[in-house]
């Protein structure tokens, strides 16, 4: 039944042994996920963003990891959908925001880094209507300047109950917090509403960057960069892995990049070592 539901409406699925094993694992993860926050099993790693022109770190993205006591590291691809479906993503996201604010303030005080750190949002968080209170409380408790916090939303989030989402994002931006639109061009078409959204940054999805040597993808990337600049938005390229991708993006006017060419996600204690792109350390 669950397999059929995941496949979409009006679908039928025939049970097999593999499907049963998958469902047993999913139920086990759902059960354990409810205790993971209390048992401090989550960790946050950070992937840096770089300015290709100045060769300097200009930001980071906070990424959630789950270290299961018996099963080891569980991929976010596997546990995030479960957290979304159960609503557990709401308290988890609240925890991430609080931890990121504390960690970033600590980096400031230790002169390790003074850059904006972004946190991925879930549509469930907006439905919960507590985002503003959590962000403000986290900033107040940590003492972090709001300009050093960024919230990432996807197109699907932005288009879901758009009026309510925009209202919440506007309140967040009034605090001084930045807002970025992730996965632009891959989800619901938000182009017609882009100028109405309280967005500071457009992120070019890695699916475009991966195929950036194809003329059709180059045209899409060039247009995204042009749209961002015409709306006075910053543009960030995700999933950058090669020098050829960097050269193309730079030639089109995009200089802020994130990907394995520059850095892999690392725990907070290793950020002090991120003083140069990863490829230069090899």
C-alpha positions as CSV (number, residue, x, y, z in Angstrom):
1,X,0.0,0.0,0.0
2,X,2.7,2.5,1.0
3,X,4.7,1.6,-2.2
4,X,1.6,2.2,-4.3
5,X,1.0,5.6,-2.6
6,X,4.6,6.7,-3.2
7,X,4.2,5.9,-6.9
8,X,1.4,8.3,-7.2
9,X,-2.4,8.3,-7.4
10,X,-4.4,5.4,-8.9
11,X,-1.5,3.0,-8.8
12,X,-1.3,-0.7,-7.9
13,X,1.7,-2.5,-6.6
14,X,2.3,-6.3,-6.2
15,X,4.0,-7.2,-3.0
16,X,7.5,-8.8,-3.1
17,X,10.1,-9.7,-0.5
18,X,12.3,-6.7,-1.3
19,X,9.4,-4.3,-0.8
20,X,8.8,-5.9,2.6
21,X,12.3,-5.4,3.7
22,X,12.3,-1.8,2.6
23,X,9.1,-1.2,4.6
24,X,10.5,-2.8,7.7
25,X,13.6,-0.6,7.5
26,X,11.4,2.5,7.0
27,X,9.3,1.7,10.0
28,X,12.4,1.1,12.1
29,X,13.9,4.4,11.0
30,X,10.6,6.2,11.7
31,X,10.5,4.8,15.2
32,X,14.1,5.6,15.9
33,X,13.9,9.1,14.3
34,X,11.4,10.1,17.0
35,X,14.1,9.6,19.7
36,X,17.1,10.8,17.7
37,X,16.9,14.5,18.6
38,X,16.5,13.6,22.3
39,X,19.4,11.2,22.2
40,X,21.6,13.8,20.4
41,X,22.2,11.6,17.3
42,X,22.1,14.4,14.8
43,X,25.1,16.4,13.7
44,X,25.6,19.3,11.4
45,X,28.3,19.5,8.7
46,X,29.2,22.6,6.7
47,X,30.0,23.0,3.0
48,X,31.7,26.3,2.1
49,X,30.8,28.7,-0.7
50,X,33.6,30.4,-2.6
51,X,34.1,33.5,-4.7
52,X,35.9,32.2,-7.8
53,X,37.3,35.7,-8.6
54,X,38.8,36.5,-5.2
55,X,39.4,32.8,-4.2
56,X,37.9,33.5,-0.8
57,X,35.3,31.7,1.3
58,X,32.1,33.8,1.3
59,X,29.5,31.5,2.9
60,X,28.5,28.1,4.1
61,X,25.5,25.7,3.9
62,X,24.6,23.7,7.0
63,X,23.8,20.1,6.2
64,X,22.1,17.6,8.6
65,X,23.5,14.2,9.3
66,X,22.0,11.3,11.4
67,X,24.4,9.0,13.2
68,X,22.3,6.0,14.1
69,X,23.6,4.1,17.1
70,X,23.1,0.7,15.4
71,X,22.8,1.3,11.7
72,X,25.6,3.9,11.3
73,X,25.2,7.0,9.2
74,X,21.8,7.3,7.6
75,X,21.6,9.3,4.3
76,X,19.5,12.4,4.4
77,X,17.9,11.1,1.2
78,X,16.5,8.3,3.3
79,X,15.6,10.0,6.6
80,X,14.5,13.5,5.5
81,X,11.4,12.2,3.6
82,X,10.4,10.3,6.7
83,X,10.9,13.4,8.9
84,X,8.8,15.4,6.4
85,X,6.0,12.9,6.3
86,X,5.8,12.5,10.1
87,X,6.2,16.2,10.9
88,X,9.4,15.5,12.9
89,X,11.2,17.8,10.5
90,X,9.7,20.8,12.4
91,X,11.5,20.3,15.7
92,X,14.6,19.1,13.9
93,X,14.8,22.2,11.8
94,X,14.3,24.4,14.9
95,X,17.2,22.6,16.5
96,X,19.4,23.1,13.4
97,X,18.6,26.9,13.3
98,X,19.6,27.2,17.0
99,X,22.8,25.2,16.6
100,X,23.9,27.1,13.4
101,X,23.4,30.4,15.1
102,X,25.4,29.3,18.1
103,X,28.2,27.8,16.0
104,X,28.4,30.8,13.7
105,X,28.7,33.2,16.6
106,X,31.4,31.1,18.0
107,X,33.4,31.2,14.7
108,X,33.0,35.0,14.9
109,X,34.3,35.2,18.4
110,X,37.3,32.9,17.6
111,X,38.0,34.8,14.3
112,X,37.6,31.5,12.4
113,X,35.1,32.8,9.9
114,X,32.7,35.7,9.4
115,X,30.4,34.6,6.7
116,X,26.7,33.8,6.3
117,X,25.5,30.3,7.0
118,X,22.4,29.0,5.2
119,X,19.8,26.5,6.6
120,X,17.5,24.4,4.4
121,X,13.8,24.9,5.1
122,X,10.8,22.5,4.9
123,X,7.3,23.3,3.8
124,X,6.2,21.8,7.2
125,X,8.0,24.5,9.0
126,X,6.0,27.2,7.2
127,X,2.8,25.3,7.9
128,X,3.7,25.2,11.6
129,X,3.7,29.0,11.7
130,X,6.5,29.2,14.3
131,X,9.5,30.0,12.0
132,X,9.8,33.7,12.9
133,X,9.7,33.0,16.7
134,X,12.4,30.3,16.4
135,X,14.7,32.4,14.2
136,X,14.4,35.5,16.5
137,X,14.9,33.4,19.6
138,X,18.0,31.7,18.1
139,X,19.5,35.0,17.1
140,X,18.8,36.6,20.5
141,X,20.2,33.7,22.5
142,X,23.3,33.4,20.3
143,X,24.0,37.1,19.8
144,X,24.5,36.4,16.1
145,X,24.1,39.4,13.8
146,X,21.0,38.5,11.6
147,X,22.9,39.3,8.4
148,X,25.0,36.1,9.0
149,X,22.0,33.8,8.8
150,X,20.3,32.7,5.6
151,X,17.2,30.5,5.1
152,X,17.0,28.4,1.9
153,X,13.6,27.6,0.4
154,X,12.8,25.6,-2.7
155,X,10.4,26.5,-5.5
156,X,7.8,24.0,-4.3
157,X,7.9,25.6,-0.8
158,X,7.6,29.1,-2.3
159,X,4.6,28.1,-4.4
160,X,2.8,26.3,-1.6
161,X,0.3,28.6,0.0
162,X,2.3,31.4,-1.6
163,X,0.6,34.3,0.3
164,X,1.4,32.8,3.7
165,X,4.9,31.8,2.7
166,X,5.7,35.3,1.5
167,X,4.3,36.9,4.6
168,X,6.5,34.7,6.8
169,X,9.6,35.3,4.7
170,X,9.0,39.1,4.8
171,X,9.0,39.1,8.6
172,X,12.2,37.0,8.6
173,X,13.9,39.5,6.2
174,X,12.8,42.4,8.4
175,X,15.0,40.9,11.1
176,X,18.0,41.2,8.6
177,X,18.1,37.5,7.7
178,X,18.7,36.6,4.1
179,X,16.5,34.3,2.0
180,X,17.6,32.2,-0.9
181,X,15.6,30.3,-3.5
182,X,17.2,26.8,-4.0
183,X,16.8,24.4,-6.9
184,X,15.6,27.2,-9.2
185,X,14.2,26.0,-12.5
186,X,13.7,22.4,-11.4
187,X,10.3,22.5,-9.7
188,X,7.1,24.4,-10.1
189,X,7.4,27.4,-12.4
190,X,7.8,30.4,-10.1
191,X,9.2,32.7,-12.8
192,X,6.0,34.8,-13.0
193,X,6.0,35.4,-9.3
194,X,9.8,35.7,-8.7
195,X,9.7,39.5,-8.5
196,X,7.0,39.3,-5.8
197,X,9.0,37.0,-3.5
198,X,11.2,38.3,-0.7
199,X,14.3,36.6,-2.1
200,X,17.9,37.8,-1.9
201,X,19.7,34.9,-3.6
202,X,19.0,32.5,-6.5
203,X,20.8,29.2,-6.5
204,X,21.4,27.4,-9.8
205,X,20.6,23.7,-9.3
206,X,23.4,21.2,-9.7
207,X,21.5,19.3,-12.3
208,X,22.1,22.2,-14.7
209,X,25.7,22.6,-13.6
210,X,26.4,18.9,-14.1
211,X,25.5,19.3,-17.8
212,X,26.8,22.8,-18.3
213,X,28.8,21.8,-21.4
214,X,25.5,21.2,-23.2
215,X,24.4,24.3,-25.2
216,X,20.8,23.9,-24.0
217,X,21.9,23.9,-20.3
218,X,24.2,26.8,-21.0
219,X,21.3,28.8,-22.3
220,X,19.2,28.0,-19.2
221,X,22.1,28.9,-16.8
222,X,22.8,32.2,-18.6
223,X,19.2,33.2,-18.4
224,X,19.0,32.4,-14.7
225,X,22.1,34.5,-14.1
226,X,20.6,37.3,-16.2
227,X,17.2,37.1,-14.3
228,X,18.9,37.2,-10.9
229,X,21.0,40.3,-11.8
230,X,18.0,42.1,-13.3
231,X,16.2,41.6,-10.0
232,X,19.2,42.7,-7.9
233,X,19.6,39.1,-6.6
234,X,22.9,37.4,-5.9
235,X,23.4,34.1,-7.8
236,X,25.1,31.0,-6.5
237,X,26.0,27.9,-8.5
238,X,25.6,24.5,-6.8
239,X,27.4,21.2,-7.5
240,X,30.6,22.8,-9.1
241,X,33.1,20.0,-9.6
242,X,35.4,21.0,-12.5
243,X,37.5,23.8,-13.8
244,X,35.5,23.9,-17.0
245,X,32.3,24.5,-15.1
246,X,34.0,27.4,-13.2
247,X,35.3,29.0,-16.4
248,X,31.9,28.8,-18.0
249,X,30.0,30.3,-15.0
250,X,32.6,33.0,-14.5
251,X,32.3,34.0,-18.2
252,X,28.5,34.4,-17.6
253,X,28.9,36.5,-14.6
254,X,28.4,34.0,-11.7
255,X,31.3,34.0,-9.3
256,X,29.8,32.5,-6.1
257,X,30.1,28.7,-6.2
258,X,29.6,25.7,-4.0
259,X,30.6,22.1,-4.7
260,X,33.3,19.4,-4.4
261,X,35.8,21.3,-6.5
262,X,36.0,23.8,-3.6
263,X,35.1,21.8,-0.5
264,X,33.3,18.8,0.8
265,X,31.0,19.1,3.8
266,X,33.0,19.0,7.0
267,X,32.2,19.1,10.8
268,X,32.5,22.5,12.4
269,X,35.9,21.9,14.0
270,X,37.4,21.5,10.5
271,X,36.2,24.8,9.1
272,X,39.3,26.6,10.4
273,X,41.3,24.5,7.9
274,X,39.1,25.6,4.9
275,X,41.4,28.4,3.9
276,X,41.8,27.4,0.3
277,X,39.8,25.4,-2.3
278,X,39.9,21.6,-1.9
279,X,41.5,21.0,-5.3
280,X,44.5,23.1,-4.3
281,X,45.1,20.9,-1.3
282,X,45.3,17.7,-3.4
